[in-house]
Amino acid sequence: MLSNIKVSAAGILATCLIIFLRDAQVLGNLVNRPSDRFSLDVSGCALYHKLCSHLDDDLAILSCALNASYNKTQVAVLCQHKLWSHQAELLDNDYIEYKLKEPCQEEPVILNCLSPSEYMIDCVLKKKSSVRDKKCWRMINKIESLVFNDWQIIGNFLKNCYDDIEAHTCGRIPYDPRSLSQKQTLKCLQGQDISLASVKTECQAEMAVLEEMKYNTLQLDKIIFAACNLDQKNFCPDEVPGSWLMYKCLLRHKYENGMRKKCQDQLFYDQRNIVMNYRMSKGLVKSCKEDIRKYHCRKGVVDDKDVRLAQILLCLENVSRNDSTKLSPECTAEMIDHRKMLMDDYRLSPELMQNCANDITTLCKGIEAGGRTIHCLMEHARPRKRKDKRISAACQKSLEALVQEADPGEDWRVDPILRKACKPVVDRACREVSYGNGRVMSCLMEKLGTNLMTPDCEAALLQIQYFISRNFKLDPQLYKACKYDAVTVCKSKLQWADANEHQSEKDPLVLPCLYNYAYNPDLRGKLKPGCEAQVRRVMRQRAISVDLMPEIEDYCMDDLINLCFENTGKGEEISCLQSKIKELGPKCREIVTNFTETQSGHIELNAVVNINCRVPIERLCSSELKSKKEEDDIMDCLISHKNDPEIKANVNCRAAIEHEQLISLKNYRFTRKFKNACKSYVVRFCPKAMTKSQVVTCLSEIVRNDTITKRKHTIFKDCRQQLRQQLFQQKENIDLDPELKEACKNDLQIYCANVPHGESAALECLQTAKGKLSDECRKAIFVVRKQEFADNAVDYHLITSCNSMIDLYCHNTDAANILDCLKIHRQELHFDENCKVVIVNRMIEQNMDYRFNNNLQKACKTDITKFCSDVIGIKSIFKLAKEPQDMELQGKMLYCLKEKFRESKLTTPCENELANVLKEQALNYRLDPLLGKLCKAEIQTICAVPTDITNSDGQVEECLKNALLNHKIVSAECAREVAQIIEETEVDIEADPLLERACAMDLLTYCKDLEHGAGRRLKCLKIILNDSNRKLEADCQKALSSRLEMYKHVAALNVIENFGDMYNEISSSPSKKYFLIVGISIVGLIFICGLYCGNLARQAMYVKRK
């Protein structure tokens, strides 16, 4: 029997196929009267005349007649017909235009509806919520309250039966306002007094349709099922017709392609009624009745007044956020359904319709379908490009209110766009995460930037998160963990939501406050651990987009539009602001500076690095990731591995690391460890330094001077270590040294255009082209080299090229003196050739300028001051010049010291250190730049030049010595230089490594107790050579005899050309005392002769005059 009833009901509802609008003017052209006839005459109706005669307006009279308290069954038939006819006029297009054109002239949305081609009443009522003008809104509200309560389904009946109703005066008003409007009218047409033949065929068909659907017994709340008859069969065949489950099923399919417009419209009107009065929702009232009563959700509203759905939802959400209270599962389920409803259709939010009307028309016209308009408005809440228009402030506030009411942050499923876009991602990446409490939203945020995330899901997610980020209460996990800290520390309200107070103006201040307490070292520890962890989670997730950081986005909107409109990738906007920090407005610059300073110590805030370097961090920096002792250790780890194959292959990761390095150069505070270690020294010694590179240069010069002078370090070890690390990074990439890069900008383009800037390649390229560089670039290179030689640990090329050799030979050596250690071991059998080349090049540079050789500088400090402080006197090669302070000396100081070395005037430490230099030069002529320059032609033509730069067999210098002895050297400068080299070997045999090597056994046997220098050991060998009782080794005897011949030859070449030469020769001669006595004697004799001759001359003159 039950099944028969169901079938019958289905048959009844099937008649809905023809009850709604067949074209745009079914109701619109119902009547056709002149505008002066749009009035209501109740004369002849004593009851109405008595109650309503004092009223002038037709709508006021109609309202009075319909709503007055009296027994409507006693009203005369003619009077009822008059009222019915005027109610029918309310659906007429001409009448709607007549009544609304003047009061709504300032409402373009309504004026657009006043078109003959549209169904005006339907358009006007749907746009009612967007009306701002009170006069217009009141007029539309009056019409809506007086129109037939079932006008959506009686359009065809009124159109086809209007003439018959007028002819038979059958217009009737319903006796019960809750019943359908045409019951009595239909009963009149079907009465015995009217012949069926007198009714038009079209009207008879419509009457049959109403009769078939049992219109006379149909309830007002069941109209929706009549309007959606076919849709029920298509979308919900398994649900019971007319049931609550059927209604929910229709709502779920509301925006699907097959759903008919009349069904969608009826569902919309029904939902709008629920929004305006929650009691219209049977499901919510039934499931949440006890909770609404228990928690006083109708507070402040009398029982007979409507209560908006938003108030009830906010009240119940407030209860659900309280740990001590719980809602019933049925009520919670109903709340989710109603939150979905709000996110489905923007037209259900009156404030949104009103405040966003212009924005919707301008930015989002014609795209409504299942929440698309809402997301379109969200997308335009922040413009991406200069030409984009932003929604109004009032519209944004309405969106914020809607997001709080619907609360998608708590359950992602309430947002249809997000649900559709992210369902595949949730099924794949978050399937084990339980719904509710924001857990799925948090999971989705964690997947941003991974392969699991889809573009559609990401776009929808960020649009929602933009609004969630502006109210910390909309993140359930954050709110639960921090609500008491927010109250006690940040002065937030304890209540989650207040329906009578807008939240957006104060709640955005809470998260920045919590952020400050979580990240500021001076305030750390005041938040509960759980709250601090949640703040860090939120900041990590939101760092992916500046949109999700209101404290930055709100102050930097103009700068983002003007400077960073092309940077729309994940994390790119904040990176852009950081890169252009000097160009930002004052407040934006301050905010970005503070954020960057915090970001430097907390890698989770660095979205670009986190996204692009996730795998390298896990593989190469796992220990730092696990320990979390120092959060910036991970960034240091990535920098140290930047040139590893794994990161070099990951272009995006390497670019992200280098970007962070470049950003840190803008302010020393942007490197947390450096700031903490060196801040006091920066304030004290470098107050004028603007950038970190300037600070590093300033402080490193202080450290260098302390090292050379052997003073106690002014700067403590922690800061020195940070300086070393920063200098090491600068030497790796020329981009990280802005002063050097700017000074050598043109030189880089000319000489190193195709050389990569990383891995110290550009710096080494400039070094090889040093002789051709501009003065400005050479000065900058000189500063860099001074830093590298003062502390070898910052010499990137040396450290990386010799890494394995350092581990093998110098692992216990102070990193600052690595070069000295490597020089000692470079001749080992299995020493790395690449490392050896770097070492030799460094030795060549040291010989170009004594300031690159710390050992020589320390040992010869007194001698330099005494002999070479102001002027370097170099005969026929260099002009006399003062020592430049910011450029290489091109070997001038070494030349000066070598001259004093030949004269045996140097102190013992300086002489010994210089002897080591000369020894290395003798073995490898390339270490003597002056010799290579003056004897270039002779070396290429006479001597066999080894191609290996590291060759240290001493054969080239030996070849030049023999060439001098055999008169093969043409150049006078070359001959002089070779002669001086031979003279130097007379002072200390160490300067002649080939002779020392040949005579090593004899030196140990006969001369081991003699001090080095002053030719002592060479004299010792000469004595043994001439001693018939003792005999030298054959190799030593041969080599020594050859050297003695060279010394004689050089002595013969030394011709005195001027008094300076004579003075130098005499002062350097062992018989200089003899020469001094002879000279004085000669001068004395000349003086005496002069006196005698003078007397004779005076006597002769006297005699002559006399």
C-alpha positions, 0 to 999 in steps of 0.5 A: 500500500505504501508503495502505491502511495509513493507511486501516486505521489510521484504521479501527482508531482509529475504534473510539475512539467508545465507549471513554471516559466516556459519563456521569459514573459510568462508572468511578465505579460499577464495584464496590459493596462495603462500606468494610470490604472495601477491603483486599487479601488476598494469602494463598495467593500465596506469592510476594506473601506472602513479599515483602509480608506485612510491609505493612498498607496495601492500597496499599502491598501492591499497590505491592509486588506490582506493582513487585517485581522478579520474573517476572510470567509465573510468578505464579499466575492467582488471585493475578494476578486478586486484584491486578487486582480491587484495581486496578479498585477504585482507580477506584471512587468509594466507594473514592476517597472512603474513601481521601481523605476523612480525609487530605484534609479540609483540602483543599476542592478535593479534597473538592469532587471527592468527590461521587457525581455526579462522576467522582472519579478524573479530578477528583482527579488534575486537582486534584492539583497544587493540594494543599498538605497533604503527607499528602493529596498522598502518598495521591493520588500513590499512587493515581495510580501504581497505577491502570491506565495506560490507565484513560482509554480502558478505562472502558466495557470495565471497566463492561460486562465486570467481572462476566464477568472476575470470573466467569471469574477473568480479571483479569491484570496486564501483564507489561511495565509499559510495555504497556497494562493489559488486554492479558492480561485481554482475551486470557483472555476470548477464550481457548479455555477460555471459551465466547463464549456465557457472556460477556454481550452488552454485554461481547462488544461492548466486546471487539469494540471493543478488538479492532477498534482492535487493542488488543493491539498498541497502544502506550502512547504512542499512546493519545492518538490513540485517545482523539482519533480523531474529533477527528483527522478533524475538526480535522486531516484532512491530517495522518498519523494517529499522527504527531508532526504530528498530535499538535501539530495536536491541541494547537493545537485543544485548546480549540476548541468542537468538541474532545471532552472525553475528547480534551482530558483525554488531551492534558492528562494527556500535557502534564502528564507532559511538564511533570514530565519533559521526556523525555516530549516526543519533539519536544523531546528529538529537537530539543534533545538536543545543546543540552541536553547541550552546555550542561549543562541536566541539571546537578545531576540524575542520569541516571535521575531526571526533569527538569522542563520548566521547568529545561530551558526556563530553561537553553535560554533562558539560552543564547539570551540569550547573544550568543556562543551559539546554539540550533539552529532546530529546538530554538528552534521546539520551545521556543516550542511548549512555552512556548505549552503552559505559557501554554495551561493553568494546570493544567500548572504545579504551583506555580501550581495549589498557590499559586493554588487559593483565588484561582482558586476565588474569583476565576476559577472556571469560566472555563478555556479556552486561558489565560483563567484565567492572564489572570484571575489576572493581572488580579487581581494588582492590584485596580482598585477598593476591593471587588476582591480581590487574589491572594495573594503566593504566587500572584503569585510563581507567576505571575511564575515562569510568565511567566519560564518561558514568556517571552511578552515574547520572543515574543508568540505563546506567549500564546494570549490575547494572540495571539488578541486582538492578531493583528488589531493586529499584522497592521495596525500591526506587520506589518513587524516581525519576530517574536522578541526582543520586537520585536512586544511593543515595537511593540504597546506603542507603539500603546497609546493610538492608534486602531490598538489594540483594547480586548481587545488592550490589556487582554491586553497590559497584563496580561502587561506587569504581570509583565514590568515586574517583571523587567527580564530579561523584556524582551529588548531591554532585557536585551540592551542593559543586561545588562552595565550591570546587572551592573557598576552595579546588581549584578545577576547575569550569568546570565539565569535560574537554575531553582533561584532565584526572581527576583522578589525582586531583579530588580525593583530593577534597572530602578529602578537603571538608571532612576536612572542614565538620568534623574538629571543627576548620574549621566548618562553612566555607562550605555552609550548603547544601554542608556540609549536602551532604558531611556528606551523602556521608561519611555516605554511603561510610563508609560501605567499605574502597574501597569507601574511597580513602584517606584510601584505597590508603595509606592502600592497603598493610596493607589491603592485609596483615592484613585484607584480611579475613575481607570483610564484611560491615565496617569490613575492617576499623574496622580491620585496627583500631583493628591492628592500631599498626601494620600498616605502618606509613602513613596508621596508621596516616590516620586511626588514624585521621579517627577514631578520627573523627568517634568517634564524628560522628556515621554516619561514623561508618558503622558497628554500623549503619548497625547492630544497626539501630533498637536499635538506633531508639527504645532506642536512639530516643531522641539523634537521634532527638536532634543531639546536640552531635552526639556521644550521640548516641554511649553513649546511645548504650553503656549505653543500651548495656546490655538491653535485646533488644541489648543482643538479637542482637548479632551483634549490641552488638559486634559492640558496644564492638568493638568501646569500644575496639578501643577507648582504643587504643588512648584517642583521639578516644573518642571525649568528653574525648579528648575535656575534658581531653586533657590539663590534659593528656599533663600536668600530663600523658605525658608518657601514651600511651593508653587511659586506661593508661591515665584513670588510671593516671588521676583517681589517681589524682582525688582520691588523691584530694578527699581523702585529701579534696583538691580542685580538680586539674581536672575540672568537665567535665574531671572528668565526662568523667573519671567516664564514662570511668571507669564505662565502664571498670568495665563492661567488663574486655576486656575494661581494657587491663592492668587488662586483661593481668595481670589476663590472666592465672587466668581467664583461671584457675578460670573463664574460663566459665564466660562471660567477660561482665556485670562485671562477670569476675571481680567479679569472680576474686574477689571471687578467690582473695586468689588464684590469682597470685601476678600480678593479685592481684595487678591489682585487687587492683587498680580496687577496689581502683577506685571503692571505691573512686568513687562508680559511676564507680562500675558497679556491684554495680550500676546495681545490686542496680539500683532500690534501688538507685532510691528509697533511694539514688536518691539525694545522690552524685553518688560517695558516693552511697555505704554509702547510701545503707549501711544505708538503707540495713536493710529496710524491702523491700530492694532488696536481690541481692543488699544487697549481693553486699553491704555486699561483698563491706563492707567485702572488705573495712575491708580488706584494709583501703584504700577501706574505704574513711570515715575511711581513712579521719577520721583516717589519723592522727592516721594512720600516728602516729601509723601505718605509717611504721610498723604494729606490730601484735603479733603472727599473722602477721610478722612485715612488711612494708605496701605494696602500690599495694596490699591489706593489708588483714586487717592489718591496721584495726588490728592496729587501733583496738589495739589503739582503745582498748587503747583509743589512737585514735582521736575522729573522728577516734574512732567513725568511727572505732566504726561503723566498729566494730558494723557492724562486731559484727552484721555480723561476715563475715565483720571481715575477721580475726575473720572468719579466726582464728575461722573458726573451732569454728564457724562451730562446735559450732555456727549455721552458717547462710547461708545468707551472709547478715544475721546481727543478731550478733548471731555468735559473741555472740556465740563465746563470750559465748564459750570463757566464757564457755572454749569451744574455743580450738584455742589460736588465736581464744580465743585471737581474741574473747577476744580482741573483748570483750575488744573493747566493753568496750571502746565503747558500739557501738562496742557491738550492742546487748548490745546497742540495749538491753539498748537503752532506758536506754542510752537515759534516763541516758547517752544521754549527754555523748560523745562516746568512752573511755567506758563512756556510759558503765561506766554510765550503770554500775553506774546505775546498782549499784544504788539502787535508779535507775533501768535499764530495765530488758533486759538491766540489764540481758545483762549488767550483762552478759557482766560484767562477760565476762569482768572479764573473759577476764581480768583473761585471760590476762597473762603477758608474756613479757615486751611488754605485761606488758608495754601494760597492764600498759599503758592501765590501769586507775591506770597507774600513781600509777604503774609509781610511784611504779616502780620509787620507786623500781628502786630508792631503788635498786640504793641506795642499790647498792651504799651502797653495793658498798662502803662496798665491796670496804672497804673490798677489801682495808682491805684485800689487806692491 
